[in-house]
Amino acid sequence: MNFSDSFDSGSSKGGDKDLQDFLMVEKQKAQFNAQIHEFNEFCWDKCVEKPGNKLDSKTETCLSNCVDRFIDVSLLITNRFAQLLQKSGGGI
Amino acid sequence: MEDALPTGLSGAQKDELMDQVKQQIAVANVQELLTKMTEKCFKKCINKPGTSLDSSEQKCIAMCMDRYMDSWNLVSETYRLRIQKERNKM
């Protein structure tokens, strides 16, 4: 949480630290929510055929696999890209 | 930051500000859900738009809404667990 340290100057002035902490937590929550909206949109298209009376177990498995594999792909691409960058000596 | 936020907000003013922020975020979240749900369920349920929504289309929309929220909750839980798992790895 180094981010909050940069606002330390504010803590001496009227206790703005409370607000900074509050905003940081809310921002993280909002980012988490935005990510869920995105995953759900994407995985809904992939996994849900015709909406029935409930989500069947096959669809449920597909949805959680979809989220996990999407994150795997994102991590894989990020790591491989970092390796490529390293190999090329930082210039691409 | 001192320019953006007036210094010396009273405790009550701060609480009010925090409530307002929370409320605005909640409203934005619901709006996002409604927009996506409308788009997705229209796609699933309305094949050929007619002169009105017939009862089977309305039923489909209702079911689709419920399932979309189920899906949202499941995705949310899966994502939460994954973040926890990745944190434990570090």
N, CA and C atoms of all chains as a GROMACS GRO file, in nm:
protein
  546
    1MET      N    1   0.083  -0.121   0.000
    1MET     CA    2   0.000   0.000   0.000
    1MET      C    3   0.087   0.126   0.000
    2ASN      N    4   0.183   0.129  -0.092
    2ASN     CA    5   0.270   0.247  -0.100
    2ASN      C    6   0.197   0.368  -0.152
    3PHE      N    7   0.091   0.338  -0.224
    3PHE     CA    8   0.013   0.444  -0.287
    3PHE      C    9  -0.030   0.550  -0.185
    4SER      N   10  -0.074   0.502  -0.068
    4SER     CA   11  -0.125   0.595   0.032
    4SER      C   12  -0.013   0.680   0.092
    5ASP      N   13   0.111   0.626   0.089
    5ASP     CA   14   0.223   0.700   0.148
    5ASP      C   15   0.245   0.834   0.080
    6SER      N   16   0.217   0.836  -0.050
    6SER     CA   17   0.242   0.958  -0.124
    6SER      C   18   0.146   1.070  -0.084
    7PHE      N   19   0.042   1.031  -0.011
    7PHE     CA   20  -0.053   1.133   0.033
    7PHE      C   21  -0.035   1.168   0.180
    8ASP      N   22   0.076   1.118   0.238
    8ASP     CA   23   0.096   1.138   0.380
    8ASP      C   24   0.093   1.285   0.420
    9SER      N   25   0.134   1.371   0.328
    9SER     CA   26   0.136   1.513   0.360
    9SER      C   27  -0.004   1.562   0.397
   10GLY      N   28  -0.104   1.493   0.342
   10GLY     CA   29  -0.240   1.534   0.369
   10GLY      C   30  -0.286   1.500   0.510
   11SER      N   31  -0.221   1.399   0.570
   11SER     CA   32  -0.270   1.352   0.698
   11SER      C   33  -0.251   1.455   0.809
   12SER      N   34  -0.151   1.541   0.791
   12SER     CA   35  -0.129   1.641   0.895
   12SER      C   36  -0.232   1.754   0.883
   13LYS      N   37  -0.291   1.765   0.764
   13LYS     CA   38  -0.385   1.875   0.743
   13LYS      C   39  -0.529   1.826   0.750
   14GLY      N   40  -0.588   1.837   0.865
   14GLY     CA   41  -0.731   1.809   0.878
   14GLY      C   42  -0.770   1.664   0.860
   15GLY      N   43  -0.676   1.573   0.878
   15GLY     CA   44  -0.709   1.430   0.875
   15GLY      C   45  -0.768   1.383   0.744
   16ASP      N   46  -0.710   1.426   0.632
   16ASP     CA   47  -0.759   1.379   0.502
   16ASP      C   48  -0.728   1.232   0.479
   17LYS      N   49  -0.644   1.176   0.562
   17LYS     CA   50  -0.601   1.037   0.544
   17LYS      C   51  -0.723   0.944   0.545
   18ASP      N   52  -0.817   0.970   0.631
   18ASP     CA   53  -0.939   0.890   0.634
   18ASP      C   54  -1.003   0.884   0.496
   19LEU      N   55  -1.015   1.002   0.435
   19LEU     CA   56  -1.080   1.009   0.304
   19LEU      C   57  -0.997   0.938   0.199
   20GLN      N   58  -0.866   0.957   0.205
   20GLN     CA   59  -0.780   0.889   0.108
   20GLN      C   60  -0.794   0.738   0.119
   21ASP      N   61  -0.791   0.688   0.241
   21ASP     CA   62  -0.806   0.544   0.262
   21ASP      C   63  -0.941   0.496   0.212
   22PHE      N   64  -1.043   0.572   0.246
   22PHE     CA   65  -1.177   0.537   0.203
   22PHE      C   66  -1.186   0.530   0.051
   23LEU      N   67  -1.133   0.634  -0.016
   23LEU     CA   68  -1.141   0.639  -0.162
   23LEU      C   69  -1.063   0.526  -0.226
   24MET      N   70  -0.950   0.490  -0.164
   24MET     CA   71  -0.870   0.383  -0.222
   24MET      C   72  -0.945   0.249  -0.216
   25VAL      N   73  -1.006   0.224  -0.102
   25VAL     CA   74  -1.083   0.100  -0.087
   25VAL      C   75  -1.200   0.098  -0.186
   26GLU      N   76  -1.270   0.211  -0.196
   26GLU     CA   77  -1.385   0.218  -0.288
   26GLU      C   78  -1.341   0.201  -0.432
   27LYS      N   79  -1.225   0.257  -0.464
   27LYS     CA   80  -1.174   0.244  -0.600
   27LYS      C   81  -1.143   0.099  -0.633
   28GLN      N   82  -1.082   0.031  -0.536
   28GLN     CA   83  -1.052  -0.111  -0.558
   28GLN      C   84  -1.179  -0.192  -0.574
   29LYS      N   85  -1.279  -0.161  -0.493
   29LYS     CA   86  -1.406  -0.232  -0.505
   29LYS      C   87  -1.469  -0.207  -0.642
   30ALA      N   88  -1.461  -0.082  -0.687
   30ALA     CA   89  -1.520  -0.047  -0.817
   30ALA      C   90  -1.447  -0.120  -0.930
   31GLN      N   91  -1.314  -0.129  -0.918
   31GLN     CA   92  -1.237  -0.199  -1.021
   31GLN      C   93  -1.272  -0.347  -1.024
   32PHE      N   94  -1.287  -0.404  -0.905
   32PHE     CA   95  -1.327  -0.545  -0.893
   32PHE      C   96  -1.462  -0.567  -0.960
   33ASN      N   97  -1.556  -0.479  -0.931
   33ASN     CA   98  -1.690  -0.489  -0.990
   33ASN      C   99  -1.687  -0.474  -1.142
   34ALA      N  100  -1.609  -0.378  -1.190
   34ALA     CA  101  -1.601  -0.356  -1.334
   34ALA      C  102  -1.546  -0.480  -1.404
   35GLN      N  103  -1.449  -0.544  -1.338
   35GLN     CA  104  -1.390  -0.665  -1.394
   35GLN      C  105  -1.494  -0.777  -1.400
   36ILE      N  106  -1.577  -0.788  -1.297
   36ILE     CA  107  -1.681  -0.891  -1.297
   36ILE      C  108  -1.781  -0.868  -1.410
   37HIS      N  109  -1.820  -0.741  -1.428
   37HIS     CA  110  -1.911  -0.710  -1.539
   37HIS      C  111  -1.851  -0.757  -1.671
   38GLU      N  112  -1.723  -0.732  -1.688
   38GLU     CA  113  -1.658  -0.769  -1.813
   38GLU      C  114  -1.651  -0.920  -1.830
   39PHE      N  115  -1.606  -0.990  -1.726
   39PHE     CA  116  -1.600  -1.136  -1.730
   39PHE      C  117  -1.739  -1.195  -1.756
   40ASN      N  118  -1.837  -1.144  -1.684
   40ASN     CA  119  -1.970  -1.202  -1.695
   40ASN      C  120  -2.025  -1.185  -1.836
   41GLU      N  121  -2.001  -1.070  -1.895
   41GLU     CA  122  -2.049  -1.045  -2.030
   41GLU      C  123  -1.985  -1.145  -2.127
   42PHE      N  124  -1.855  -1.156  -2.115
   42PHE     CA  125  -1.777  -1.240  -2.204
   42PHE      C  126  -1.814  -1.388  -2.186
   43CYS      N  127  -1.820  -1.434  -2.060
   43CYS     CA  128  -1.844  -1.576  -2.033
   43CYS      C  129  -1.990  -1.615  -2.054
   44TRP      N  130  -2.078  -1.520  -2.036
   44TRP     CA  131  -2.220  -1.544  -2.067
   44TRP      C  132  -2.234  -1.583  -2.215
   45ASP      N  133  -2.170  -1.507  -2.301
   45ASP     CA  134  -2.175  -1.536  -2.444
   45ASP      C  135  -2.117  -1.674  -2.475
   46LYS      N  136  -2.011  -1.709  -2.402
   46LYS     CA  137  -1.945  -1.837  -2.428
   46LYS      C  138  -2.024  -1.956  -2.374
   47CYS      N  139  -2.088  -1.939  -2.259
   47CYS     CA  140  -2.139  -2.055  -2.184
   47CYS      C  141  -2.290  -2.072  -2.182
   48VAL      N  142  -2.366  -1.965  -2.192
   48VAL     CA  143  -2.511  -1.978  -2.173
   48VAL      C  144  -2.582  -1.986  -2.308
   49GLU      N  145  -2.650  -2.099  -2.330
   49GLU     CA  146  -2.721  -2.116  -2.456
   49GLU      C  147  -2.859  -2.052  -2.448
   50LYS      N  148  -2.953  -2.125  -2.387
   50LYS     CA  149  -3.088  -2.071  -2.366
   50LYS      C  150  -3.114  -2.061  -2.217
   51PRO      N  151  -3.146  -1.943  -2.166
   51PRO     CA  152  -3.168  -1.929  -2.022
   51PRO      C  153  -3.286  -2.016  -1.978
   52GLY      N  154  -3.263  -2.107  -1.884
   52GLY     CA  155  -3.368  -2.196  -1.835
   52GLY      C  156  -3.412  -2.158  -1.695
   53ASN      N  157  -3.471  -2.255  -1.625
   53ASN     CA  158  -3.521  -2.227  -1.491
   53ASN      C  159  -3.410  -2.207  -1.389
   54LYS      N  160  -3.297  -2.269  -1.417
   54LYS     CA  161  -3.179  -2.239  -1.336
   54LYS      C  162  -3.055  -2.266  -1.419
   55LEU      N  163  -2.940  -2.222  -1.369
   55LEU     CA  164  -2.818  -2.252  -1.440
   55LEU      C  165  -2.787  -2.399  -1.416
   56ASP      N  166  -2.775  -2.479  -1.523
   56ASP     CA  167  -2.742  -2.619  -1.499
   56ASP      C  168  -2.593  -2.632  -1.465
   57SER      N  169  -2.558  -2.749  -1.414
   57SER     CA  170  -2.422  -2.763  -1.360
   57SER      C  171  -2.316  -2.750  -1.469
   58LYS      N  172  -2.354  -2.791  -1.591
   58LYS     CA  173  -2.259  -2.780  -1.702
   58LYS      C  174  -2.228  -2.632  -1.728
   59THR      N  175  -2.334  -2.550  -1.726
   59THR     CA  176  -2.314  -2.408  -1.749
   59THR      C  177  -2.234  -2.344  -1.636
   60GLU      N  178  -2.263  -2.386  -1.513
   60GLU     CA  179  -2.190  -2.332  -1.399
   60GLU      C  180  -2.041  -2.364  -1.409
   61THR      N  181  -2.011  -2.490  -1.445
   61THR     CA  182  -1.871  -2.528  -1.461
   61THR      C  183  -1.806  -2.445  -1.571
   62CYS      N  184  -1.878  -2.430  -1.681
   62CYS     CA  185  -1.826  -2.352  -1.794
   62CYS      C  186  -1.796  -2.208  -1.750
   63LEU      N  187  -1.886  -2.150  -1.672
   63LEU     CA  188  -1.866  -2.010  -1.629
   63LEU      C  189  -1.743  -1.996  -1.541
   64SER      N  190  -1.728  -2.086  -1.442
   64SER     CA  191  -1.610  -2.068  -1.357
   64SER      C  192  -1.482  -2.103  -1.431
   65ASN      N  193  -1.487  -2.205  -1.519
   65ASN     CA  194  -1.368  -2.232  -1.599
   65ASN      C  195  -1.333  -2.114  -1.688
   66CYS      N  196  -1.436  -2.052  -1.741
   66CYS     CA  197  -1.416  -1.937  -1.830
   66CYS      C  198  -1.339  -1.826  -1.760
   67VAL      N  199  -1.381  -1.795  -1.637
   67VAL     CA  200  -1.312  -1.689  -1.561
   67VAL      C  201  -1.168  -1.728  -1.533
   68ASP      N  202  -1.148  -1.852  -1.485
   68ASP     CA  203  -1.013  -1.895  -1.450
   68ASP      C  204  -0.921  -1.902  -1.571
   69ARG      N  205  -0.973  -1.955  -1.683
   69ARG     CA  206  -0.889  -1.966  -1.801
   69ARG      C  207  -0.858  -1.827  -1.860
   70PHE      N  208  -0.956  -1.737  -1.849
   70PHE     CA  209  -0.930  -1.601  -1.900
   70PHE      C  210  -0.815  -1.538  -1.823
   71ILE      N  211  -0.816  -1.558  -1.690
   71ILE     CA  212  -0.708  -1.503  -1.608
   71ILE      C  213  -0.575  -1.572  -1.642
   72ASP      N  214  -0.580  -1.707  -1.662
   72ASP     CA  215  -0.460  -1.779  -1.703
   72ASP      C  216  -0.401  -1.719  -1.830
   73VAL      N  217  -0.489  -1.697  -1.928
   73VAL     CA  218  -0.442  -1.642  -2.056
   73VAL      C  219  -0.381  -1.505  -2.036
   74SER      N  220  -0.448  -1.425  -1.955
   74SER     CA  221  -0.398  -1.290  -1.929
   74SER      C  222  -0.260  -1.294  -1.864
   75LEU      N  223  -0.242  -1.386  -1.767
   75LEU     CA  224  -0.112  -1.398  -1.700
   75LEU      C  225  -0.006  -1.451  -1.794
   76LEU      N  226  -0.046  -1.551  -1.874
   76LEU     CA  227   0.048  -1.611  -1.969
   76LEU      C  228   0.099  -1.507  -2.068
   77ILE      N  229   0.007  -1.431  -2.122
   77ILE     CA  230   0.044  -1.331  -2.222
   77ILE      C  231   0.132  -1.223  -2.159
   78THR      N  232   0.094  -1.181  -2.039
   78THR     CA  233   0.175  -1.079  -1.971
   78THR      C  234   0.318  -1.128  -1.947
   79ASN      N  235   0.328  -1.253  -1.897
   79ASN     CA  236   0.461  -1.307  -1.868
   79ASN      C  237   0.544  -1.327  -1.994
   80ARG      N  238   0.480  -1.381  -2.098
   80ARG     CA  239   0.554  -1.405  -2.221
   80ARG      C  240   0.598  -1.273  -2.284
   81PHE      N  241   0.510  -1.176  -2.274
   81PHE     CA  242   0.544  -1.044  -2.329
   81PHE      C  243   0.663  -0.984  -2.254
   82ALA      N  244   0.664  -1.003  -2.122
   82ALA     CA  245   0.776  -0.953  -2.042
   82ALA      C  246   0.905  -1.022  -2.083
   83GLN      N  247   0.896  -1.155  -2.110
   83GLN     CA  248   1.015  -1.228  -2.154
   83GLN      C  249   1.066  -1.177  -2.288
   84LEU      N  250   0.972  -1.154  -2.379
   84LEU     CA  251   1.009  -1.102  -2.511
   84LEU      C  252   1.079  -0.968  -2.496
   85LEU      N  253   1.025  -0.886  -2.409
   85LEU     CA  254   1.085  -0.755  -2.386
   85LEU      C  255   1.227  -0.768  -2.335
   86GLN      N  256   1.244  -0.862  -2.240
   86GLN     CA  257   1.375  -0.884  -2.179
   86GLN      C  258   1.476  -0.930  -2.283
   87LYS      N  259   1.430  -1.026  -2.367
   87LYS     CA  260   1.518  -1.083  -2.468
   87LYS      C  261   1.565  -0.975  -2.566
   88SER      N  262   1.473  -0.888  -2.599
   88SER     CA  263   1.509  -0.786  -2.698
   88SER      C  264   1.580  -0.668  -2.632
   89GLY      N  265   1.609  -0.684  -2.506
   89GLY     CA  266   1.684  -0.580  -2.435
   89GLY      C  267   1.605  -0.454  -2.408
   90GLY      N  268   1.477  -0.471  -2.393
   90GLY     CA  269   1.393  -0.358  -2.356
   90GLY      C  270   1.341  -0.278  -2.474
   91GLY      N  271   1.400  -0.298  -2.592
   91GLY     CA  272   1.349  -0.226  -2.710
   91GLY      C  273   1.264  -0.318  -2.792
   92ILE      N  274   1.152  -0.270  -2.837
   92ILE     CA  275   1.065  -0.357  -2.917
   92ILE      C  276   1.022  -0.285  -3.044
   93MET      N  277  -0.373   1.753  -0.366
   93MET     CA  278  -0.496   1.706  -0.308
   93MET      C  279  -0.561   1.812  -0.220
   94GLU      N  280  -0.475   1.899  -0.162
   94GLU     CA  281  -0.532   2.000  -0.072
   94GLU      C  282  -0.624   2.096  -0.149
   95ASP      N  283  -0.592   2.111  -0.279
   95ASP     CA  284  -0.676   2.198  -0.359
   95ASP      C  285  -0.812   2.135  -0.388
   96ALA      N  286  -0.808   2.003  -0.413
   96ALA     CA  287  -0.931   1.935  -0.452
   96ALA      C  288  -1.025   1.918  -0.334
   97LEU      N  289  -0.968   1.887  -0.217
   97LEU     CA  290  -1.052   1.864  -0.100
   97LEU      C  291  -1.030   1.977   0.000
   98PRO      N  292  -1.137   2.047   0.035
   98PRO     CA  293  -1.120   2.152   0.135
   98PRO      C  294  -1.073   2.089   0.266
   99THR      N  295  -0.975   2.151   0.328
   99THR     CA  296  -0.926   2.096   0.454
   99THR      C  297  -1.025   2.130   0.564
  100GLY      N  298  -1.019   2.054   0.670
  100GLY     CA  299  -1.102   2.082   0.786
  100GLY      C  300  -1.248   2.050   0.767
  101LEU      N  301  -1.279   1.942   0.694
  101LEU     CA  302  -1.417   1.895   0.689
  101LEU      C  303  -1.452   1.838   0.826
  102SER      N  304  -1.569   1.867   0.871
  102SER     CA  305  -1.610   1.811   1.000
  102SER      C  306  -1.639   1.662   0.982
  103GLY      N  307  -1.644   1.593   1.093
  103GLY     CA  308  -1.671   1.449   1.087
  103GLY      C  309  -1.800   1.419   1.015
  104ALA      N  310  -1.902   1.498   1.045
  104ALA     CA  311  -2.033   1.475   0.983
  104ALA      C  312  -2.026   1.499   0.833
  105GLN      N  313  -1.953   1.605   0.794
  105GLN     CA  314  -1.940   1.635   0.651
  105GLN      C  315  -1.867   1.522   0.579
  106LYS      N  316  -1.766   1.469   0.648
  106LYS     CA  317  -1.690   1.359   0.588
  106LYS      C  318  -1.778   1.237   0.570
  107ASP      N  319  -1.856   1.206   0.672
  107ASP     CA  320  -1.947   1.091   0.662
  107ASP      C  321  -2.044   1.108   0.547
  108GLU      N  322  -2.093   1.231   0.533
  108GLU     CA  323  -2.190   1.258   0.427
  108GLU      C  324  -2.125   1.239   0.290
  109LEU      N  325  -2.003   1.289   0.278
  109LEU     CA  326  -1.929   1.276   0.152
  109LEU      C  327  -1.908   1.128   0.118
  110MET      N  328  -1.868   1.050   0.219
  110MET     CA  329  -1.844   0.907   0.196
  110MET      C  330  -1.972   0.837   0.155
  111ASP      N  331  -2.082   0.870   0.220
  111ASP     CA  332  -2.210   0.810   0.183
  111ASP      C  333  -2.246   0.841   0.040
  112GLN      N  334  -2.223   0.968   0.002
  112GLN     CA  335  -2.256   1.009  -0.134
  112GLN      C  336  -2.174   0.933  -0.236
  113VAL      N  337  -2.045   0.920  -0.208
  113VAL     CA  338  -1.957   0.846  -0.300
  113VAL      C  339  -2.005   0.703  -0.313
  114LYS      N  340  -2.033   0.640  -0.199
  114LYS     CA  341  -2.080   0.501  -0.200
  114LYS      C  342  -2.207   0.485  -0.281
  115GLN      N  343  -2.297   0.580  -0.261
  115GLN     CA  344  -2.424   0.573  -0.330
  115GLN      C  345  -2.407   0.589  -0.481
  116GLN      N  346  -2.321   0.683  -0.519
  116GLN     CA  347  -2.299   0.705  -0.663
  116GLN      C  348  -2.236   0.582  -0.727
  117ILE      N  349  -2.145   0.518  -0.655
  117ILE     CA  350  -2.083   0.397  -0.709
  117ILE      C  351  -2.188   0.287  -0.723
  118ALA      N  352  -2.274   0.275  -0.622
  118ALA     CA  353  -2.379   0.172  -0.627
  118ALA      C  354  -2.473   0.196  -0.745
  119VAL      N  355  -2.510   0.322  -0.766
  119VAL     CA  356  -2.598   0.354  -0.879
  119VAL      C  357  -2.531   0.320  -1.012
  120ALA      N  358  -2.404   0.355  -1.024
  120ALA     CA  359  -2.331   0.327  -1.148
  120ALA      C  360  -2.323   0.176  -1.172
  121ASN      N  361  -2.306   0.103  -1.064
  121ASN     CA  362  -2.297  -0.043  -1.074
  121ASN      C  363  -2.428  -0.104  -1.123
  122VAL      N  364  -2.537  -0.057  -1.068
  122VAL     CA  365  -2.668  -0.106  -1.110
  122VAL      C  366  -2.696  -0.068  -1.255
  123GLN      N  367  -2.658   0.053  -1.292
  123GLN     CA  368  -2.679   0.096  -1.431
  123GLN      C  369  -2.602   0.007  -1.529
  124GLU      N  370  -2.480  -0.024  -1.491
  124GLU     CA  371  -2.399  -0.111  -1.575
  124GLU      C  372  -2.464  -0.248  -1.591
  125LEU      N  373  -2.512  -0.302  -1.477
  125LEU     CA  374  -2.578  -0.432  -1.481
  125LEU      C  375  -2.703  -0.428  -1.570
  126LEU      N  376  -2.784  -0.323  -1.555
  126LEU     CA  377  -2.907  -0.311  -1.634
  126LEU      C  378  -2.876  -0.300  -1.783
  127THR      N  379  -2.777  -0.219  -1.816
  127THR     CA  380  -2.741  -0.202  -1.957
  127THR      C  381  -2.699  -0.335  -2.019
  128LYS      N  382  -2.610  -0.404  -1.949
  128LYS     CA  383  -2.560  -0.531  -2.003
  128LYS      C  384  -2.670  -0.636  -2.010
  129MET      N  385  -2.753  -0.640  -1.906
  129MET     CA  386  -2.860  -0.738  -1.899
  129MET      C  387  -2.960  -0.714  -2.013
  130THR      N  388  -2.994  -0.589  -2.036
  130THR     CA  389  -3.087  -0.556  -2.145
  130THR      C  390  -3.032  -0.602  -2.279
  131GLU      N  391  -2.907  -0.570  -2.302
  131GLU     CA  392  -2.842  -0.606  -2.427
  131GLU      C  393  -2.838  -0.758  -2.446
  132LYS      N  394  -2.791  -0.829  -2.342
  132LYS     CA  395  -2.775  -0.975  -2.352
  132LYS      C  396  -2.910  -1.045  -2.366
  133CYS      N  397  -3.008  -1.001  -2.289
  133CYS     CA  398  -3.137  -1.070  -2.290
  133CYS      C  399  -3.218  -1.036  -2.414
  134PHE      N  400  -3.199  -0.918  -2.465
  134PHE     CA  401  -3.263  -0.885  -2.593
  134PHE      C  402  -3.211  -0.981  -2.700
  135LYS      N  403  -3.081  -0.998  -2.701
  135LYS     CA  404  -3.017  -1.087  -2.798
  135LYS      C  405  -3.069  -1.229  -2.785
  136LYS      N  406  -3.083  -1.277  -2.661
  136LYS     CA  407  -3.125  -1.416  -2.639
  136LYS      C  408  -3.274  -1.438  -2.668
  137CYS      N  409  -3.356  -1.340  -2.636
  137CYS     CA  410  -3.500  -1.365  -2.633
  137CYS      C  411  -3.579  -1.308  -2.750
  138ILE      N  412  -3.529  -1.205  -2.813
  138ILE     CA  413  -3.606  -1.141  -2.920
  138ILE      C  414  -3.542  -1.175  -3.055
  139ASN      N  415  -3.597  -1.274  -3.120
  139ASN     CA  416  -3.539  -1.315  -3.248
  139ASN      C  417  -3.582  -1.222  -3.360
  140LYS      N  418  -3.714  -1.204  -3.369
  140LYS     CA  419  -3.768  -1.112  -3.468
  140LYS      C  420  -3.856  -1.013  -3.394
  141PRO      N  421  -3.813  -0.889  -3.379
  141PRO     CA  422  -3.895  -0.793  -3.305
  141PRO      C  423  -4.032  -0.774  -3.372
  142GLY      N  424  -4.139  -0.803  -3.295
  142GLY     CA  425  -4.273  -0.787  -3.350
  142GLY      C  426  -4.335  -0.656  -3.307
  143THR      N  427  -4.467  -0.645  -3.318
  143THR     CA  428  -4.534  -0.519  -3.284
  143THR      C  429  -4.545  -0.499  -3.132
  144SER      N  430  -4.533  -0.608  -3.057
  144SER     CA  431  -4.528  -0.595  -2.912
  144SER      C  432  -4.449  -0.713  -2.855
  145LEU      N  433  -4.415  -0.705  -2.726
  145LEU     CA  434  -4.348  -0.819  -2.664
  145LEU      C  435  -4.454  -0.923  -2.632
  146ASP      N  436  -4.448  -1.039  -2.694
  146ASP     CA  437  -4.548  -1.140  -2.659
  146ASP      C  438  -4.511  -1.208  -2.528
  147SER      N  439  -4.605  -1.290  -2.479
  147SER     CA  440  -4.586  -1.341  -2.342
  147SER      C  441  -4.467  -1.436  -2.333
  148SER      N  442  -4.438  -1.509  -2.440
  148SER     CA  443  -4.324  -1.599  -2.432
  148SER      C  444  -4.193  -1.518  -2.429
  149GLU      N  445  -4.193  -1.407  -2.500
  149GLU     CA  446  -4.075  -1.321  -2.495
  149GLU      C  447  -4.057  -1.262  -2.356
  150GLN      N  448  -4.169  -1.220  -2.296
  150GLN     CA  449  -4.161  -1.164  -2.161
  150GLN      C  450  -4.112  -1.266  -2.061
  151LYS      N  451  -4.161  -1.390  -2.077
  151LYS     CA  452  -4.116  -1.496  -1.987
  151LYS      C  453  -3.967  -1.521  -2.006
  152CYS      N  454  -3.926  -1.525  -2.129
  152CYS     CA  455  -3.784  -1.547  -2.160
  152CYS      C  456  -3.698  -1.436  -2.098
  153ILE      N  457  -3.743  -1.312  -2.110
  153ILE     CA  458  -3.669  -1.200  -2.054
  153ILE      C  459  -3.655  -1.214  -1.902
  154ALA      N  460  -3.766  -1.251  -1.837
  154ALA     CA  461  -3.763  -1.266  -1.691
  154ALA      C  462  -3.664  -1.375  -1.651
  155MET      N  463  -3.669  -1.486  -1.721
  155MET     CA  464  -3.579  -1.598  -1.692
  155MET      C  465  -3.435  -1.557  -1.718
  156CYS      N  466  -3.415  -1.489  -1.829
  156CYS     CA  467  -3.281  -1.447  -1.868
  156CYS      C  468  -3.221  -1.353  -1.763
  157MET      N  469  -3.303  -1.261  -1.713
  157MET     CA  470  -3.257  -1.169  -1.607
  157MET      C  471  -3.208  -1.246  -1.486
  158ASP      N  472  -3.292  -1.342  -1.443
  158ASP     CA  473  -3.256  -1.421  -1.324
  158ASP      C  474  -3.126  -1.498  -1.347
  159ARG      N  475  -3.114  -1.558  -1.466
  159ARG     CA  476  -2.993  -1.636  -1.494
  159ARG      C  477  -2.871  -1.544  -1.507
  160TYR      N  478  -2.892  -1.424  -1.563
  160TYR     CA  479  -2.780  -1.332  -1.578
  160TYR      C  480  -2.724  -1.294  -1.442
  161MET      N  481  -2.816  -1.275  -1.345
  161MET     CA  482  -2.772  -1.241  -1.210
  161MET      C  483  -2.706  -1.360  -1.141
  162ASP      N  484  -2.761  -1.481  -1.164
  162ASP     CA  485  -2.695  -1.602  -1.113
  162ASP      C  486  -2.552  -1.608  -1.165
  163SER      N  487  -2.541  -1.587  -1.296
  163SER     CA  488  -2.411  -1.593  -1.360
  163SER      C  489  -2.317  -1.488  -1.302
  164TRP      N  490  -2.370  -1.369  -1.280
  164TRP     CA  491  -2.290  -1.260  -1.223
  164TRP      C  492  -2.234  -1.301  -1.087
  165ASN      N  493  -2.320  -1.359  -1.006
  165ASN     CA  494  -2.277  -1.399  -0.872
  165ASN      C  495  -2.173  -1.511  -0.876
  166LEU      N  496  -2.192  -1.603  -0.968
  166LEU     CA  497  -2.097  -1.714  -0.981
  166LEU      C  498  -1.961  -1.662  -1.029
  167VAL      N  499  -1.964  -1.575  -1.129
  167VAL     CA  500  -1.841  -1.516  -1.181
  167VAL      C  501  -1.770  -1.437  -1.072
  168SER      N  502  -1.848  -1.363  -0.996
  168SER     CA  503  -1.792  -1.283  -0.887
  168SER      C  504  -1.720  -1.372  -0.784
  169GLU      N  505  -1.785  -1.483  -0.748
  169GLU     CA  506  -1.729  -1.574  -0.650
  169GLU      C  507  -1.602  -1.642  -0.704
  170THR      N  508  -1.607  -1.682  -0.830
  170THR     CA  509  -1.490  -1.745  -0.891
  170THR      C  510  -1.372  -1.649  -0.895
  171TYR      N  511  -1.400  -1.526  -0.933
  171TYR     CA  512  -1.295  -1.424  -0.941
  171TYR      C  513  -1.236  -1.396  -0.803
  172ARG      N  514  -1.325  -1.387  -0.701
  172ARG     CA  515  -1.281  -1.360  -0.564
  172ARG      C  516  -1.187  -1.472  -0.516
  173LEU      N  517  -1.228  -1.598  -0.543
  173LEU     CA  518  -1.146  -1.711  -0.501
  173LEU      C  519  -1.010  -1.710  -0.572
  174ARG      N  520  -1.013  -1.673  -0.700
  174ARG     CA  521  -0.889  -1.672  -0.776
  174ARG      C  522  -0.792  -1.567  -0.723
  175ILE      N  523  -0.845  -1.450  -0.692
  175ILE     CA  524  -0.761  -1.344  -0.637
  175ILE      C  525  -0.698  -1.390  -0.506
  176GLN      N  526  -0.780  -1.457  -0.424
  176GLN     CA  527  -0.730  -1.510  -0.297
  176GLN      C  528  -0.616  -1.610  -0.322
  177LYS      N  529  -0.637  -1.697  -0.420
  177LYS     CA  530  -0.538  -1.800  -0.451
  177LYS      C  531  -0.407  -1.736  -0.499
  178GLU      N  532  -0.421  -1.636  -0.584
  178GLU     CA  533  -0.300  -1.571  -0.638
  178GLU      C  534  -0.226  -1.496  -0.528
  179ARG      N  535  -0.302  -1.441  -0.432
  179ARG     CA  536  -0.239  -1.370  -0.320
  179ARG      C  537  -0.159  -1.466  -0.235
  180ASN      N  538  -0.216  -1.584  -0.212
  180ASN     CA  539  -0.149  -1.683  -0.127
  180ASN      C  540  -0.020  -1.732  -0.190
  181LYS      N  541  -0.015  -1.728  -0.324
  181LYS     CA  542   0.106  -1.773  -0.394
  181LYS      C  543   0.222  -1.680  -0.370
  182MET      N  544   0.194  -1.552  -0.344
  182MET     CA  545   0.301  -1.453  -0.332
  182MET      C  546   0.372  -1.460  -0.196
   0.00000   0.00000   0.00000
